[in-house]
Amino acid sequence: MLPTPSTDHVSFDRVYEPAEDSFLFLDTLSCDRETTFLRQRFAQCSNGDHASPCILEIGTGSGVLLAFITAHSKKLFGRPDVLTLGADINSFACKATEETVRTACRESTPYLNPGHGIYLDTLNANLGDALHSGVVDVLVFNPPYVPTEDLPNPSDHESYNQFDHGTTTFEQDSHLLALSYAGGMEGMEVTNKLLDRLPELLNPQRGVAYILLCVQNKPQNIKQRVQNWGTSWRADTVGSSGKKGGWEKLQIIRIWRSADP
Amino acid sequence: MKLLTLNFVTCARKSCKTLPAAFPLHPRDAELEIVEMELNPKFLVNILPRVEWQALRTVCQELGLPTLPDIMPVQQDLLQPPSLPGRESESQEGEAEGEGGSEEEDALQKPSQTAQDLHRVLLETTIANGKLVCGACGHEYAVKEGIANFLLPSHMV
């Protein structure tokens, strides 16, 4: 088991606290099946391409997942020279992520973990809006997937998102936390926007996306939708939890393009 | 915000995504800060193929940084040829590298001046505060305390 990055410094009043979904992500990305897949896909010098993979996490929250990926890049990708980027709509989450990633890299012990990846930045952005087309090799997204009546009001966001070194109000904290879980209709309103731009964001050859879904998101329909993008597109469930039932059964799907017909 | 990050971002407006003028974003009123990081020449060799060289040159020029070469350096420019035998002690170099490839080879490869300059530009030079301006629509994105804000006002989404 690879160590889970510490998020002790984060205020969970306004930033999503790592929970079952976050841990399912850590377990899935570090399981043998996925590390084998990622190592093969990003092996150096296969067909002469040795370029460092670029990893983007959307909605980093506390930064636990991005820190895990950065600190354990050698274990996950078979190479330490990966570039990691984060994006979060919540500026407090961006700050938290920076510190979580830095701490995890600093504490990664050289003999257990020879070389961590290169953390670039966390952008205060909506989904992948700031990213140049085709630059993302691996996209990870633990979205706001809970079905809700409404999404947080976008016109409140600018004032609630301010860095203010004083205190925050209850309304501000509620708004920021809702952004991390409220998914609107079927819990899919935010994820649908990302899916719309996914084929363009991902690198046409190497691109892979991991997206977490709950049962109310109708994962089967989403996988079908991806396959409808074209014959090269694939979507598979690669991790799941909550098998005993309950309303929040979770799974992670991997979306990628295969060279095989 | 590291200068290498600028290589991956563009204007957040949908209408700008396909316009060549929207990349790279242009730093304005930028307050730079150097954040030191350990140099790993092998990393640089693998990062360079990801870099849009002409865009990086433009950004450096706009920031008043030393001019980068016209053409992107290649692997041989980053690693110095092995030093002459007996000139330097190589006792601990192999351990420090530790990763992949032939350790003997790694021990002999030291970063060239070009590698040191590129490391400084790509990974150590950061925009602490300032703006990033889209060359197509003119929208300005603020950078505060090292974090760039790409959120658009609702009328621009």
Contacts between the chains, C-beta under 8 A, distances in Angstrom:
chain1	res1	chain2	res2	distance
A	44	B	46	7.4
A	49	B	49	7.5
A	50	B	45	7.4
A	50	B	46	5.3
A	50	B	49	7.0
A	51	B	46	6.1
A	51	B	47	7.7
A	51	B	49	4.0
A	51	B	50	5.1
A	52	B	43	7.1
A	52	B	46	4.4
A	52	B	47	5.1
A	52	B	50	6.0
A	54	B	8	6.4
A	54	B	50	6.7
A	74	B	99	7.7
A	79	B	100	7.5
A	80	B	43	7.8
A	80	B	99	6.3
A	81	B	40	7.6
A	81	B	42	6.9
A	81	B	43	4.5
A	81	B	46	4.8
A	81	B	47	7.2
A	83	B	4	7.4
A	83	B	47	6.9
A	83	B	50	7.3
A	85	B	5	6.8
A	85	B	8	6.3
A	87	B	150	8.0
A	89	B	151	6.9
A	91	B	147	6.6
A	91	B	149	7.1
A	94	B	147	5.0
A	95	B	145	7.9
A	95	B	147	7.0
A	98	B	146	7.7
A	98	B	147	7.8
A	110	B	98	7.5
A	114	B	98	5.4
A	114	B	99	5.5
A	115	B	40	7.8
A	115	B	98	7.4
A	115	B	99	5.3
A	118	B	43	6.6
A	118	B	47	7.7
A	118	B	123	6.9
A	120	B	2	5.4
A	120	B	4	6.0
A	120	B	5	4.7
A	120	B	8	7.6
A	121	B	1	5.1
A	121	B	2	6.0
A	121	B	5	4.5
A	121	B	146	7.6
A	121	B	147	7.5
A	121	B	148	7.3
A	122	B	147	6.9
A	123	B	5	7.7
A	123	B	9	6.9
A	123	B	147	7.4
A	123	B	148	5.5
A	123	B	150	5.6
A	124	B	147	5.5
A	124	B	148	6.7
A	124	B	149	4.5
A	124	B	150	6.5
A	124	B	151	6.3
A	125	B	12	6.5
A	125	B	148	7.9
A	125	B	149	7.8
A	125	B	150	3.8
A	125	B	151	6.5
A	126	B	12	7.4
A	126	B	150	7.4
A	126	B	151	6.0
A	126	B	152	7.6
A	129	B	12	4.0
A	129	B	150	5.9
A	129	B	152	7.5
A	130	B	9	4.7
A	130	B	10	7.1
A	130	B	12	5.1
A	130	B	148	7.5
A	130	B	150	3.8
A	131	B	8	6.2
A	131	B	9	6.2
A	131	B	10	7.3
A	132	B	7	7.9
A	132	B	8	5.7
A	132	B	9	6.2
A	132	B	10	4.5
A	132	B	23	6.1
A	133	B	10	7.9
A	133	B	17	6.3
A	135	B	7	8.0
A	135	B	8	4.9
A	135	B	50	8.0
A	154	B	154	5.3
A	155	B	154	5.9
A	157	B	151	7.1
A	158	B	151	7.4
A	158	B	153	7.2
A	161	B	151	7.1
A	163	B	144	6.8
A	163	B	145	7.0
A	200	B	17	7.9
